[in-house]
Amino acid sequence: MPEELTLRFASNTDDGLVEKNRARRAAGSMKKNAVQRIRPTGCASDQKRRTALRLFETGFGYKSVAQILSLSPYTVRDWMRAFRAGRFSTHLSPKQYRYPEEIKTRVVELRASGLSWKEIEEATGVKRSTCRSWLRTKQN
């Protein structure tokens, strides 16, 4: 009988842990107040990147590709290096998208109203370190 109780207790405990972990994962995967980032202005379009890829594959050099696409040769040179290394993508990395200016202004206003960095992060969905750097930039 003690073995039966032990097994039942272990089973209930494991089920509880599984449920807690499941809930924790679900909460972590849903970002509260996630802010939609925007594509930076002046950034080459995905279409230009696709065209550059086709030109690289056909043997064009970066200077001629830059001239054809009306882009900086330095940008296309970097693309060519990434292409040769197998890292070139026809889509802009999500890390290069930027926050709208309204969010930056809101963060500064929230901090001025006395909110902590944690409260600002929860309210806006922007990481604390990013908020701090915006505030430093606004102060300078």
N, C-alpha and C positions, 0 to 999 in steps of 0.2 A: 504493500500500500504506500509506503513512503516513496518508492520509485515512481509510482503512478502520479503522486502529487508533484514530485520533482519534474517529471516530464510535462505535466500540464502547466506548471509554473513557467518552465523554460519556453514552452510553446507560446503561451500568452505574452511573455516578455518579448520574444522574437517578433511576433505579430505587431506588437506595439512599436518596436524599433523600426520595423519595415514601414509602418504607416507614418511615423515621424519623419523618416528619411524621405519618403515619397512626398510628403507635404513640404519639407524643406527644399527639395529639388524644384518642386513646382513654383514655390515662392521665389526662388533664386532665378528661375528662367524668365519670370515675368518682371520686367523692369517697371517700377513705379514712375509715373510722370516722365517717361522717356521722351526726349526732345528730338524732333526730326531735324537732321542736319541737312544742309543745302550744298549743292555743288559750287565750288569756288568760281568766281567770274574770271574770264581770261584763260580758263583751262581748256586744253584741246578736247574736242568731242570724241566720243567713242567711235564715231564714223571715221575720223581722221586717224585714230589709232589702228582701226581695222585696215584702212588703206595703207598705212605705213607698214603694217605686218605683211600685206600682200607684196608690197614693193621690196621689202627686205628678203622675202622668200624668192623673189625673181632675180635678186642679185644687185639691186640698186644700192649705192652708197648713201651714207647719211646726209651728205651735202646735197645730193640731187633730190633725195626724199624731202629734205627741208625746203628746198626751192619749190618743188611740186606742190607741197601742202601749205606753203606760206607759213612755216613755223621756224622758230629759232633753231639754227644748226646744233646748238648745244643741247637742246631738249631732245632732238632726234638722235644725236650722238649717244645720249644716255639710254634712249629706247633701244638703239642698235646694240649697245653693250648688254642690256638686259635680254634682248632677243638671242644673242649669241650664247649667253649663260643659261638660257631656257627659263627666264623669269619674266619675260615680257607679257603683259596682259592687255587685252583690247578694252578692258573696263577700268575705270578709275577706282583705286583702292578706297574702301569705305573710310579708312583712316584719314584720307585727304579731304573728306567733306567737312564743312565748317558749320558752326552754330550761327543762327541768325543774330543780327545785331540787337534785336529786341530782348533776346534771352540774356545777353551780356549786360544790357542796361538794367534788366530786372534783377539780376544777381547783385549789382552794385546798389540798387535801391533797397533790396532786402537786407544787405549787410549794414547799410546806413540806418535801417530801422531797428537794428539791434539783434537780428537773428544770428544764431551760431552757424558755423560752417556745415555742421551736420544737418541742421534744419533747412539750410539753403539747398543742400544736396538732395534732401528728401522732397523739397518743394519743387525743384526745377528738373531733377534727373541728371544734373551735370556734376561730375566728380569735384570733390573739394579742392584738389590741387589745381584744377582748371579754373575754378572760381577765384581762388587766391591770386593766380597769375593775372586774371582779368582785372582784379582790383588794383594790383600793383601797377599794371599798365595804365589804368585810368588815373592813378595818383601821380604818375610821372609825366 
